[in-house]
Amino acid sequence: MNGIKLHKGDLPAGLDFGPVVAVDTEAMGLNLRRDHLTLVQISSGDGSAHLVQLSRDYDCPNLKKLLSDPNILKIFHFARFDVAMMKRWMDVDCGPVWCTKIASKLARTYTDRHGLKDVAREIAGVDMSKAQQSSDWGADDLTDAQLQYAASDVLHLHKIKAGLEDMLKREGRLELAEACFAFLPIRARLDIAGWDETDIFAHS
């Protein structure tokens, strides 16, 4: 698989991803407290992706160092889930964060379609397959189709970020978006603590 590197347990030492990386995760489901985190995908925006298949002890110091490095910006799509999963299972405070889903909701107010597939099609001109989204990500041996799917989720995020950032600047909402991004680690902690379905800002 050209451009896709699978690592068992941790990233190799000494990799330089630069100041901005795209990050995504796969898990056994969407329940933070029940479903194990199984895979972390990373791309520097150069057309290649590094996939880390995690062990259940989450002994991955190189990956944790990258995710918590305050000098490296991490781009996600729906960072709320990924940041919470990494805090819950890896005990990593991931940041700083830039979320293309939040950016899409603030910039693309002419649509209610903010999934990665829709955003990638419009902003990056890429048609993404989601066929492997609900597959067994806890398997010891991931299929080529799973690896291709996992890589595709990070390969286009740099381009998507650039397009959405231009739109946010044009609409005068970049500062608002950045404030939302800064709050995401706290939002993740609320989710883990049990306030995932409760709007604490609501009147009632």
FENSUL-V358305 format. One record per backbone hydrogen bond with DSSP energy under -1.0 kcal/mol. NH is the residue of the N-H (numbers start at 1). CO is the residue of the C=O. If there is no record, write none. Layout:
NH_CO + NH_CO
This chain:
4_1 + 5_49 + 7_51 + 9_53 + 21_73 + 22_43 + 23_75 + 24_41 + 26_39 + 28_36 + 35_31 + 38_26 + 39_26 + 40_52 + 41_24 + 42_50 + 43_22 + 49_3 + 50_42 + 51_5 + 52_40 + 53_7 + 54_38 + 58_55 + 60_58 + 64_60 + 65_61 + 66_62 + 67_63 + 68_64 + 72_69 + 73_19 + 74_96 + 75_21 + 76_98 + 82_78 + 83_79 + 84_80 + 85_81 + 86_82 + 87_83 + 88_84 + 89_85 + 90_86 + 92_86 + 94_92 + 95_67 + 98_74 + 100_76 + 103_99 + 104_100 + 105_101 + 106_102 + 107_103 + 108_104 + 109_107 + 111_108 + 119_115 + 120_116 + 121_117 + 122_118 + 123_119 + 124_120 + 126_120 + 133_130 + 137_135 + 147_143 + 148_144 + 149_145 + 150_146 + 151_147 + 152_148 + 153_149 + 154_151 + 155_151 + 160_156 + 161_157 + 162_158 + 163_159 + 164_160 + 165_161 + 166_162 + 167_163 + 168_164 + 169_165 + 170_166 + 171_167 + 173_168 + 177_173 + 178_174 + 179_175 + 180_176 + 181_177 + 182_178 + 183_179 + 187_183 + 188_184 + 189_185 + 190_186 + 191_187 + 192_188 + 193_189 + 194_191 + 195_190 + 200_198 + 202_199
